[in-house]
C-alpha cells in the first residue's frame, strides 16, 4: 500500500542508496570506537539527507537508485577568478556558508562541496578542507581552490562532475556529507545561506 505514495518510494530508494554507500565507506574505518559512533548516528544522517533531497528546490534531475543528482556536464571545469573570489569572500564570508571547492590531483579535476566554519581577518576555514586565503588558495592543501558560489560551480559539485586530462569523465558519487550540504544550498541565491 505504501508503494503507491511516490514520495515514500523515493525516500526508501534514497535511504537504501545512502546506506549502501556509507556501509562501503565504513568497512575501511580502522578505529573501532569511531566506527561505533558513526554507526550510531548513521540512521539520523541518512534519513536527514533523504528528506533534504526530496524536499530540495534543486534544478537537477535525481537518480534515486544511486542517490545522485544529474545535470549536463560542461566540457571544461568552472574557471577560477581569484580577484572575484577575494571580493566575494571579503564581503560575504560567514560561518555556515556552503561553497564549491575545485580540487586538482595529478591530471584530474573535480568540484566538491564544503562549508565555512571559521572566518578571520585574512583567511577562511572550511569544515573538511582546512584553511584558505580570501583569494581561495588552499593554505593546507595547495591542490584545493575555493570558487565563488555560482550555479555553474554548484552544478559541477552537486552532480559529481570530473575532468581527466581536460576531458569529461564519469561523475563521482558524492559523500553523504556532501549530499547533506547540497540539500541546504539556497538555489534562489547561491551566494547566501538558507534563511
Protein Blocks (a to p, Z undefined) as FASTA:
>chain_A
ZZmpmklmmmmmmmmmmmmmmmmmmmmpmblklmmmmmmmmmmmmmmmmmmmmmpccfbd
cdfknopacddddfbdcdddfklmmmmmmmmgcghiacdddddehjbccddddddfbdcf
kbccdfklopadfkopafklmmbccddddfklmmmmmnopaceehiacddddddfklmmm
mmmpcfklmmbccZZ
